[in-house]
Amino acid sequence: MLRFDRFDALTFDCYGTLIDWESGLLAALRPVLDEKDPALAKTLDEKFAAVESSLGKHRRGDGWRLHNELSQTELKELTDVINALAEPISKVAAIVAGK
């Protein structure tokens, strides 16, 4: 059994998991978005590409730099590209539901 008292901190990659989940979900919804709102589909592609590009700067081997290793400028850049993705994602449900 794992003894958690041996560790000062535990982390996991929830950000990468969420981004992969979101892009997978977008791929599943792509046909509906392409039909009902191709401009939104294009915007989502652009915003996901910006997130991937920004994240790519922080790869280390097979993993990622820890958040506490990033400068305030780097954290702000990541925050900005993620926030820019939130608005178009918020429109997907209504488009898919036909509202």
Secondary structure, 3 states (H helix, E strand, C coil): CCCHHHCCCCCCCHHHHHHHHHHHHHHHHHHHHHHHCHHHHHHHHHHHHHHHHHHHCCEECCEECCHHHCCHHHHHHHHHHHHHHHHHHHHHHHHHHCC
